[in-house]
Amino acid sequence: MLFAVSMTFIDQTIVSIAAPDIIEELGLTSSGMQWVINAYLLALAAFFALGGRLADLIGNRRIMLIGTLVFVISSVLCGCVPKGDFAQTWLIIFRATQGLGAALMFPAALAVVVNVFPVEKRGRALALFFGLSGALTAVGPLLGGWLTGWTWRSIFWVNVPVAVIALILTFMAHVPNVRRPEKLDVRGAVLVAVGMGLSVLGLQQAQAWGWSSVLTWVCIIGGLAVLAVFVRYELTVAQPLIRMQVFRDKAFTVDNLVLFFAMLAFVPLFFFASVYAQVSLSASPNQAALYLLYFFVGFAITSQWGGRILDKKGARPALKIGTALGAVGFALWAGELTDLSMHDQWPYVALAGAGIGFLLAPASTDAVNRAIGASYGEVTGITQTVRNFAASVGLAVFGTILTHITTNRVADTMESRGLSPDEARNTGRSVAEAVSGNADGRTPTGDGPAATRMREAMGDIQMDFAQANQWVFYGMAIALGIAFLCALRHPGSRVTSDSATAGPTGAAAAAARDSAPE
């Protein structure tokens, strides 16, 4: 299962590194390339809940295999994109089907892992699962930089051998196909896909369209309205896509709140730290990836520790320690960004990673353990939807902060070097759009006054960008602080058996589940 889901994590970050080469060879526009990146994340957010429910109804092994095949076939087709006018459309379509495959694969793979471990051993098992799969996200930039040196198409083709190994191991392991003989809530699936898709689209495009754009708010508010309709509809259905009763469990609700605020920082971190390293520290893409590895040193060490605490004492202690460490780590890291020294920052980078590592597996595992009637695929779909939605919010909000502050600081710098206020403002805006959309270490060319002043002020601009990033990383620290306050509300109760998670009918539901393997 780790081999299967590794592809989904790597593909969240690997394409960004190859973006300049893809744009140059295929002649894509920058906005078109952004759609290529966003199409994957958009489909992932829209279909995760459906993927989790299908894993319950059709069988987790079967849906995992289907998702893997959809993902790898889409990967091959992305790598085979033809040159010409249809190239952009081709890439966007098959990046979206990649996201669909990932949305089917991940909840099913996690349900497989959950089903083969009893509750008392599940914390350490899922700590390993989330720890290794999360660490693979950092492999994306490193692997992408190396593969792009050969051809950017190989960043998609590398999924083929990984998928083959995953499929072989799945058959060798004789994974049971556990399923629940119920009906699929098609109307609910459509509502949640439309609601998540619209709201995430609005958040993703906020920087391109502008926060003052009517279209931005139509998507965000319209998506949230559809999600509200979805919640009301699900309460009236006998066999809903998502059993809203699970949110009556205070611990489950707190777990998801902690995940939401933690993921505001965790997933956007890869983008902001990578761009900061390349712009302010003058690092190469591979060096930027190594910079992120400091984070995963802390992450890897504490992820297993958090799982052990969950098994012995429940989720509450791990959530409190993890959110507190994360808040302190991100705050100290933010304070060091203006030193422009990778060597001086690594202890704080590792501390921030340790905080996320401590809380990620316990929060996710405790939520899964509280599945109604042991519907693990469904609950995994909920938690992963929360995580992906939080990532979209974080990227949109922190991206706006970074662009705004970078623009103002660079404008002040350029004005102090003799440019007029209008020229300085335009220069600041162009720099902000360039570095927040795609890191590029090339100095500006040309003999005009703006280009000349920019070449002379590159050192100051690097500091301006570092100071803008401080606001982003302090924002991440605040998000972890809010997660800590949520963790304090966790009741501290422990799940000691599968039948205990479903209320009065839990034992019967668990027995029905166990009677339906193929």
N, C-alpha and C positions, 0 to 999 in steps of 0.2 A: 504493500500500500504506500510505503514511503517512496518507492521508485515512481509510482504512478503520480502522486501529488507533487513530487519535486518539479515536474514540468510546469505545473500551474504557477508555482511560486517564482521560478526562474523567469517565466515569460512576463511577469509583472514589471520587471526592470530591464531585461536584456535588450529590448527593442530601442529604448531611449538612447543607449550608447551608439547604436548603429544608425540613428536617425540622419545625421549629415550625409553619410554614404548613400543611404536609400534616396534621399532628396536629390542628390547630385546625379545618380544613375538613372532614376526614373523620371526626373523632372517634376517632382511633386512640389506643391506649394507648402509653406510652413504650416498653414491652417489645415491643409489636407493631411500632413504628417501627424498633426495633433489628433485628428480623427482616427488615424490608423492606430495610435496608441490608446485613445479613449474607447474605441469600439470594443476592445477586449474587456476593459474594466466595466463598461456599460452593460454588456451582455452578462458578465459575471454577477453583477448586482441584481439584474432583472430576473435571472432564472435560478438563483440559489435556492429559494424557498421551494420552487417546483422540483428541483433536483433532489432535495431532501425528502420530499413527499413521494416521489417516484421510487426512491430507494426503498421506502417502506412497503409500497404497494407491489412493485414488480420484483423486488429482491435486490439487496445491496450489491451482491457480486455481479449480477447481470447488468445493473445500471452503471457500475464502475467500469465494466468491460466496454459497454456502449460509449460511455463518456470518453474513455481512453482512445477508442477508435475514431470518434468524431474529432477529438483534439489533435491526434497525430495526422489524420488525413488533411485536416485544415492547415496544420503546420507545413506539410509537404506542398500544398497548393499555395500557401503564402510565399514559400521559397521559390516557387516556379512562376511567379507573377511575370507576365510578358511586358515588355516595354511598349509605350504608346499611350494613347488617350485613355484607355480602359484600365491602366495600371492602378490608379488611385482607388477606383471603385472596387477592383478585384481585391486589393489588400484590405480595404475596409470590410468587405463582405466576409472574407475568410478569417480575419481577426475576430469578427463578431462570432462566427461559428466556433472558433477556438475558445472564446469565452463561454459559449453554451456547453461545449464539451467539458470544460473545467467545472462549470456549475453542476453538471451531472456527476462528475467523477469525485469531487472532493467530499461532499456529504456522504456518498456511498462508501468511499474508502474509510472514512472516519467511523461510520457505522459498523463496518467489518471489524475494525480494531476494538471498538467498544464491546461488540458481541462476543469476542473470544477471550475477554478478560473479565473476571468477577470484579465487583465494586471495590473490594478491599485491595486489589492490585492495580486498579485502573489508573490511579493518580500517577504512578511512576511510568506506566506504559504510555499514557497520553502525554506526559511530560517529555518523554523521548520523541514521540510523534511530532508534537508541536515545536519542540526545541530544534530537531533536525530539519523539519520542513521549513520553519521560520528562518533558520540560518541559511537555507538555500536561496533565500531572496537576495542575500548579499553576493551570492555566486553570479547572479545575473550580469551586473556590470563588469566583473572580472572576466567571466567567460565571454561576454559580448565583445569586450575590447580585444581579446585574443582571437576570436573567430572572425571578427570583422577584418583583421589583417589578411585573412585568406579571401573571404567573400562574405558580404553581409547576409547573403542567402543562407549561409550555414547556421545562422542563429536560429532559424526555423528547422532546418534539417537535423540538427543535433537531437531533436526530440524523438526521432525515429528509433535509434538504438535504445534510448531510455524506455520508450514505450514497449519495445519488443521484450526487453528484460522484465519489465513489470508484468506483461501478459504471461510470460513463461513462469515467473515466480508465483503468480496467482494460480495457475493450473497445478503447479507442483505442490502448493500449500493446501490444495483441496478445500478452498474457502467455501463454506456453506452459503447457500443463497436464501437467507432468511427474508420472508416477506409477510405482508399482512393482507388478507383477502378483503379489501375494501374498495370503494369507488373513488375515482379521482374527481376532485372539485375543480372542474374545468373553468367555471366562471370565476372562482377565486384565484385560480392560476393566472388568468388574463388580467384581472384587476391588480394583483400585486406586481405583475411584470410591467404593466403600463405605469402604475404609480411609482415604482422604484426607477424605472427607465426614465420617466419624465423629470423627476426630481434630481436624479443623478446627472442627467443631461444638462439641466439648468446650472447645477453647481460646477460641472466640468467646463462649461462654456462661458461662465461668468466673466473670466478675464478677457476672452475674445470679444464677447458681445458687450461687456460692460455691466456693472451692477445697476446702472441707471436704465438699462435696456428693458423695455416692456417684455420682450421675448424671454429674457432671463427669468423674470418673476412669474410669467405665465407658466413656464415649465416647472419652476420650484413649487409655487403655490398650487398649480394644477395637479402636480404629482402627489403632493401631500394631501390634497382633497380626495384624490382617487384612493389613496391609502386609508384615509378615514372611512370612506365608503366600504372598502375591503374589510376593515375591522368590524363594522356594523353588520355586514353581510355574513361574515364568518360565524358570528354569534347566533345566527338563525339556521345554520346548516347542520344536518345530522352528522355528516362525515366531512368536516371542513378541511381545507388545505392546511391550516394551522389551528390547533386547538388553543383558543385564547385563554382557556382556563389555566394554562400553565403559568400565566403571569400572576395568578393569585398566590403562587408560591413566592413569598417575599425574597427568599434566597435566590431564586431564578431571576427575578427582576433586578436585584442588586448585581448579580453576576453580569448581566447584560449591560447595565449602566456602567460598571467598571470597564468592561470591554469597549464600550462606545467611547468613553473619554480617553482610555489608554490608546485606542487605535487612531484617535485624532492626531496623536504624536507618532506612533510606531510606523505606520505605512508611509505617510508623507516624509518622514525622516530620510528615507533613501534618496529621494529627489533633492531635498534642500541641502543635506550634508554633501552629496555628490557635487552639486553645482557650486556650493561654497568652496569645496576643496579645489575645484578646477579653476575658479575665478580668483578667489582671495589668496589661496595657497599656491597658485600656479601649478597644480598637480596634473599629471596626465590621467586619462580615464582609468588606467590600471592602478595608478597610485591612489586615485579617489576610492577605488574599490577596496584597496588595502586599508585606507582610512576607516571605512565602514567595518572592517574586520575587528577593529578595537571594540566596537559596539558588541559584536557577536562573541567576543571572548567572555565578556561579562554575562551576556545572554545565555551562553552554553553552560557556564558554571552553575548559574542559579536555577535554570529550568528544571533540572533533576531534583534540586533541593526543594523547590516549591512543590513538586509532585509528591515527595516523601512527606512533607508537612500535611498535604491534603489527605493522604492515606491515614496518617496518625491522628491529626487534630482537626481536620476539616478545612474548608476553604478560607475562613475568616482571617486567621493569622497570616497566611501567605498573601492574601490580598492587601492587608494593611502594610506588611513589610514591603511588598513589591511597589505599591503606589507611592509610599513614602520615599523609598530609595530612588524611584524614577523621578519624582518631583525634585529632589535634591540634586540628582545627577544632571538633569537637563538644565537646572538653574546655574549650577557651577560651570557646566559646559558653555552655556551662553555667555557667562562672564569672561571666559577665556578666548572667545572667538576673535577678538580684536588683537590678540597677541600674534596672530598670523604664524603660529608655530604648531605643526602637527605633533611634535614631540611633547610639548607642554600640555596638550589637551587630552592625551590618551587616558589618564586615570579617570577623568570625568566622563569621557565617552563610554568607557567600560562600566562605570557606575550607572549611567543611564540605561545601558543594555542589561545590567544585572537587575534593575527594577522591573523592566518589561519581562525578562525571563522568569522572574519570581511569580508574576501574577498571571501570565498568559495561559499556561496549562491549567492551573487550579481553577481560574474563572471559567474557562471553556469546559473542563471536565465536570465541575460541580453542576454547571447548567445542564450538560448532557445527562448526568446521573438523575436529574429530576424530571426526566421525560415521562409524560403521562402514558401509562401502559407500555413503557419501554419503547416508545416510538423514537428511536435514536436518530434516524435519518431526518425526521421532521424537525426535531429540536436543533440538530446540527445546522439545518437550513436556516433556522431563526438566528442562531448565534453568528453564523457566517454572513448573513444579510446585514445584521447590525454592524459587524466589523467592516464590511465593504462600504456601507453607507457612511460610517464615521470617517473612513479614509477619504471618500469623496468630499465630505464637508471640510476636513482638515486641509486637503490640497487646495480647495477653493478659497477658504478664509485666509490661510497662511500665505498662499500665493498672492492674494490681493494686498496683504500687509507688506510683503516683500517688495512688490512692484511699486507701491505707493511711496514707501520710505526710500527705496533706492532712487526713484525718480527725483525726490526732493533733495536728497543728499548730493547726488551727482550734479544736479542743477546748481546747487550752492557752490560746489567745487568749481564748475566751469565758469560761473559768473565771477568768482573771485580771481579767475585767470584771464579775464578780459572779454568774455563773450557777453553779448547783450542778454537781458532777461529772457527774451523769446527764444534766442538761439540756445541758451543754456537749458531752458526747459525742454526744448525739442531733443537736445542731446541726451538729457537725463532720461527722457521717455524712451528713446531708442535703445539706450544701454539697458534699462530695466526690462524692456520687452525681449531683448536678445538673451540676457543671462537668465531670466526667469522662464523663458521658453525653451532654451537649449544652450547649454554651456558651450562657450567658444573662446578659446584662448588667443585667437588671432588679434593682433593690434589693427586699428583702423588704417586704411590706405587713403591716399589722396593728398592734395596740396592745399585744400581749403582751410580756413581758420579753425573750424570745429574739429576736423580730423587732426590737425597739427596740435591743437590744445589737448585733445584726448590722448595722443601719443605721449605728450609731455606729462600728463596727469595720471597715467595708468596706475602708479603706486597709490595715489590718493583715491582713485576709483575703487581699487581693491579694498581699501580700508572702508570706504563708503558702503560697499556691498557687505563687508563683514559686520558693520554696525547695523545695517538693515536686518541681517540674519539674526542678530541678537534679539530683536523683537520677536522674531518667529520662534526661536528656541525658548525664550521666556514664556511665550504663549503655550508651548508644549509643556513646560513645567507647571503652568497654571492648570492645564488640562489634567495632568497627573495629580495635582492637588485636589481638584474636584473629584477625581476617581477615589482618592483617599477618603474624602468625606462620605462618598457612597459606600465604601468598604466598611466604614464604621457602622453602617445600618444593616450589615449582614447579620442574620440571627445567630449564626454560628452553629446551626444544626448540621448533623452529618447524615449522609445517606449510607446505610450499612447493608442494603440488599436491593436488588432490582425491584422486587415486589413492593418495597416501601415507597417507591416513587410515584405510585399511581393511585394512592388513596385507597378507599374501601375495595375497589375492584382490581387493585394492582396485581394480586396473585393470579386471578383468573386471566387478566390480560397478558401477563407474562407467560402463563401456561399456554395460552392460545398462540402467542408469538413463537414459542419454542416448538409448537407442534406443526409449524408450517415451513420447515426448511426443506430444500430440494436436494 
